[in-house]
Each structure stands twice: as C-alpha cells, then as structure tokens.
C-alpha cells in the first residue's frame, strides 16, 4: 500500500519533469539551425537602436522598484485582514499593528537614506 503512494508520486514527478523538458526538446528539433545577422540584432520597441545598447542604470531605480513591490505586497496582506477584521479579534489587530509598524520603520529608513529621492 505504501509503495503505491510512492509510485504515484514518482509518476507525477516524471510527468512534471517531462512537461518542463518537452518544450525545450521540441524547440531544439523545430528551430532553424542557423541564425542570421538580422536575428542577432537588438530589438527594442520596433525602433532601431543607436549608440551603445548596454547602458548602466542608476541603482536608485531598482531600489525605488523594490520599495514599490514591498508596499504593494503590504496591500495584499492588508486587504484580506480588513475584510475579515470583525471575525479575527484583538490578536490579529495587534499583529497588524506590529506589521504596519515594521513597514513604517522600513519606510523611514529608506526615506532617511535617500532611496525615495528621484533624480
């Protein structure tokens, strides 16, 4: 009986790996073997690139995006909590206050370090 459970998991694992590898093998078989110079060109929004294509971006853009993601995730946690607040009780309220306090400390730290200044 226990062997049949492991057999099912093994078959499921084989299907999962096969499902992931099959498109790679199919592309290798169907794709053209030679790539032309036109295919190797950089394509950006339909406009032919001029100048250097590898431009260094300021780290501030990435920090700003990371902060946006963090506070976006906050709303993912905050909305369901607010929707069922009446059923959760005091412990959930304290947990949410601690969560929001941690986010406020993170925001104050990012603000003090100048991560929110857009140049």
N, C-alpha and C positions, 0 to 999 in steps of 0.2 A: 504494500500500500504506500509506504513512504517512498519507494523507488519510483512509483508512477508520478508522484508530485514532482520529484526532481527531474524526471523525464519531460514533464510538461514545461518546466522552467527552462530546461536545456533546449527544447524545440522552440520555445518562444524566443530565447536568446539567439538561436541560429537564424530565425526569421528576422529579428531586429537587425542583426549584423548584415544579413543578406540584403535587407531593404535599404540599408545605408550604402553598401558597396555596389549594388547592382547599377545605379545610375552612373557611377564612376567608370565601371567597365563598359557600359553602353556608350558613353561619350567617347571613350578611347577607341571603340570599334567604329563608330559612325563619323567622328570628326575628321576633317581633312588632315592629311599628314603634313603638308607644307603650309607654312604661314607666310603670307605675302608682306611686303613692306607696308602696305596700306593698313593691314590688320595690326601692325605693331605701333602705329601712331597713337598718341594720346588723344583721347576724345573727351571733350568737356562741354556739355550743353550744346552741342552742334556747332560750336564756334572753333575755328582753327586756332590752336594756341600760338601765341607769340612770346618769345623770350623764354626764360627759364621756367620749367614746369614744376620743379621742386622748390617751393618757396617755404621758408620757415615761418610758422605762425607763432605768435606770442603765446606763452603758457597761460596767460590770463584768460584767453578764450576757452581753454579747456577747463580751467578752474571755475569759470562762470557756468559752463555747461554742467559740470559736476554738481555745483551747488543747486542748479535748477533741478537736476534729477533727484537730489536728496529731498528738496522741498516738494517736489512732485510726488514722490513716494510717501511723504508725510500725509498728503491728502488721501492717498489710497488707504492708509491706516485710520485716518480721522473720520472719513465718511461713514463706514460701517459702524464705527463706535458711536457716532452721533445718532445714527438711525435706530440703534437698539439701546440707547442710553438708559431709558427707564427700566429696562429689564436687567441691567448689569449690576447696579448697586454702587456702594461707596468705594469698594476696592478698585473697580475699573476707573472711577473718577480719579483716584489717586495715581493709578498707573498712567493715565493720560496726562495728568499734570506733570508728572516726572518726565514723560516722553517729550512734552512740549517744552519743558524747562531745558532739557538736554539740547533740543533743537535751537532754542533761543541762545544758549551758550555757544553753540557752534556758529550761529549767525553772527553773534557779537564778535567772536574770534575772527571769522572771515572778514567782517567789516573793519576790524582793527588792523588786520594785516593788509588791507587794501585790495582784497580779491574782488570786491564788488565795484571797483572803480573801472569804468570803461574808457579806454584810451583810443 
